[in-house]
Amino acid sequence: MGSQLGNAGLLLVNTLINIYLFLLMLRFLLQASRADYYNPLSQSVVKITQPVVGPFQSFLGPVMGRFDLATLAAGFVLKAVTIVAILQVAGFGMPPIAGVAIGSVAAVANAILKIYFFALIVMIILSWVAPNASHPGALLVMQLVEPIMAPVRKVIPPLGMIDLSPIVVFIAISLIDGIVVGSLTRAAGIAGALVGL
């Protein structure tokens, strides 16, 4: 009974860390997509993630003004430390460093893909129910997905009222998640069990 409670506690800790990693990658993607920094939701994400990102900002800055390496590094290190700590507490001992690194990369990639997946669903629903919504959340979602939608729309333009580009992006996300993240998760060994929500 005690070990079951302990395992449930470790699972809860891993889930909470994955949610925080989700917020870190949301911050990374908002900057990469040049979303409105002064949007109230953007400001909330920055405030929540700043305690972890702050130490990395002193030596890692943005690349090309949009790719925030400090946030990426913070997410990677946070996940790596979590994997080591959870496996130590669970009694598996020190996992291989390569497995921890691969598992952390897989977790970061998984979080980014999940953000785009959910943002696309929200965008599709908004386009049906409130195509001209001016809510800060709706504007942020549109700004977030536009950089990945625009190149697809150039290749597959909307057919009248029907826009097929979200379907193509969904397929791409599923393929990357299944092939790339899946391969990384398997390659991580035991650390792969802690990847994703």
C-alpha positions in Angstrom: 0.0 0.0 0.0 2.8 2.4 0.9 4.7 1.7 -2.3 1.5 2.3 -4.3 1.0 5.7 -2.6 4.6 6.5 -3.2 4.3 5.6 -6.9 1.1 7.7 -7.2 3.0 10.6 -5.5 5.9 10.3 -8.0 3.4 10.1 -10.9 1.7 13.3 -9.6 5.1 15.1 -9.3 6.0 14.0 -12.9 2.6 15.3 -14.2 3.0 18.7 -12.4 6.5 19.0 -13.9 5.2 18.2 -17.3 2.5 20.8 -17.0 5.2 23.4 -16.0 7.3 22.2 -19.0 4.2 22.8 -21.1 4.1 26.4 -19.9 7.9 26.9 -20.5 7.5 25.7 -24.1 4.4 27.9 -24.5 6.6 30.8 -23.5 9.3 29.7 -26.1 6.7 29.3 -28.9 5.0 32.7 -28.1 8.4 34.4 -28.5 9.3 32.4 -31.6 5.9 33.3 -33.2 6.3 37.0 -32.2 3.0 36.9 -30.4 1.9 40.0 -28.5 4.2 40.2 -25.4 1.8 42.6 -23.7 -1.2 40.3 -24.0 -2.4 39.5 -20.4 -2.0 35.8 -21.1 1.6 36.2 -22.4 2.4 38.2 -19.3 1.0 35.5 -17.0 3.1 32.8 -18.8 6.2 35.0 -18.4 5.6 35.6 -14.7 4.9 31.9 -14.0 8.0 30.7 -15.8 10.5 33.5 -15.0 11.8 31.9 -11.7 13.1 28.9 -13.7 14.1 30.8 -16.9 15.8 33.8 -15.1 19.1 32.0 -14.1 19.6 30.9 -17.7 19.0 34.3 -19.2 22.3 35.6 -17.8 24.3 33.5 -20.2 21.8 32.4 -22.8 19.9 35.0 -24.9 17.5 34.8 -27.8 18.9 33.7 -31.2 17.8 35.9 -34.1 15.6 37.8 -31.7 13.0 35.1 -31.6 14.3 31.7 -30.4 14.7 31.9 -26.6 17.5 29.5 -25.8 17.2 30.3 -22.1 13.7 28.9 -22.0 14.6 25.8 -24.0 17.6 25.2 -21.7 15.4 25.7 -18.6 12.9 23.2 -19.9 15.6 20.6 -20.7 17.4 20.9 -17.4 14.1 20.9 -15.4 13.0 17.7 -17.1 16.5 16.0 -16.8 16.6 16.8 -13.0 13.1 15.5 -12.6 13.8 12.2 -14.4 16.9 11.6 -12.3 15.2 12.5 -9.0 12.0 10.4 -9.7 14.0 7.3 -10.8 16.3 7.7 -7.7 13.4 7.9 -5.3 11.5 5.0 -7.1 14.6 2.8 -6.4 15.9 2.5 -10.0 19.2 4.1 -9.1 21.1 6.5 -11.3 19.8 6.2 -14.9 22.3 6.5 -17.9 23.1 10.1 -18.6 22.5 9.6 -22.3 19.0 8.2 -21.6 18.2 11.2 -19.4 19.3 13.6 -22.1 17.3 11.8 -24.8 14.3 11.6 -22.5 14.5 15.3 -21.8 14.7 16.2 -25.5 11.7 13.9 -26.1 9.8 15.6 -23.3 10.5 19.1 -24.7 9.5 18.0 -28.3 6.4 16.4 -27.0 5.4 19.5 -25.1 5.9 21.7 -28.2 3.8 19.3 -30.4 1.0 19.1 -27.8 0.8 22.9 -27.6 0.4 23.2 -31.4 -2.1 20.3 -31.4 -4.3 21.9 -28.8 -3.9 25.4 -30.3 -5.0 24.1 -33.7 -8.1 22.6 -32.1 -9.0 25.9 -30.4 -8.3 27.8 -33.6 -10.7 25.5 -35.6 -13.4 25.8 -33.0 -13.0 29.6 -32.9 -13.2 29.8 -36.7 -16.6 28.2 -36.5 -18.1 29.9 -33.4 -16.3 33.3 -33.3 -14.3 34.0 -36.4 -13.7 37.6 -35.5 -13.1 37.1 -31.7 -11.1 39.8 -30.0 -10.6 38.0 -26.7 -6.9 38.0 -25.7 -6.8 34.2 -25.6 -8.3 34.0 -29.1 -5.8 36.5 -30.5 -2.9 34.7 -28.8 -3.9 31.3 -30.3 -4.1 32.8 -33.8 -0.7 34.4 -33.4 0.7 31.2 -32.1 -0.4 28.9 -35.0 0.0 31.4 -37.9 3.7 30.7 -38.4 3.1 27.0 -39.0 -0.1 27.6 -40.9 1.1 30.2 -43.4 3.6 28.0 -45.2 1.0 25.2 -45.6 -1.6 27.7 -46.9 0.9 28.8 -49.6 1.0 25.2 -50.9 -2.7 24.4 -50.2 -4.8 27.6 -50.5 -8.3 27.6 -49.0 -11.0 26.1 -51.3 -13.7 28.8 -50.9 -15.0 28.4 -47.3 -13.0 25.3 -46.6 -9.4 25.5 -45.3 -7.6 22.1 -45.6 -4.3 23.4 -44.1 -5.2 22.4 -40.4 -5.6 18.8 -41.6 -2.2 18.8 -43.2 -0.6 20.3 -40.0 -2.5 17.7 -37.8 -1.1 14.9 -39.9 2.4 16.4 -39.7 2.2 16.8 -35.9 1.0 13.1 -35.6 3.8 11.9 -37.8 6.5 13.8 -35.9 5.1 12.7 -32.6 4.8 9.1 -33.6 8.1 8.7 -35.5 10.5 11.3 -33.9 9.3 11.6 -30.3 8.3 7.9 -30.2 11.9 6.9 -31.4 13.5 9.2 -28.8 11.2 7.9 -26.0 12.2 4.3 -26.8 15.9 5.2 -27.1 15.7 6.9 -23.7 15.1 3.5 -22.0 13.7 3.8 -18.5 13.8 7.6 -18.7 11.3 7.4 -21.6 8.6 6.3 -19.2 8.5 9.8 -17.8 8.1 11.6 -21.1 4.8 13.4 -21.8 1.6 14.0 -19.9 
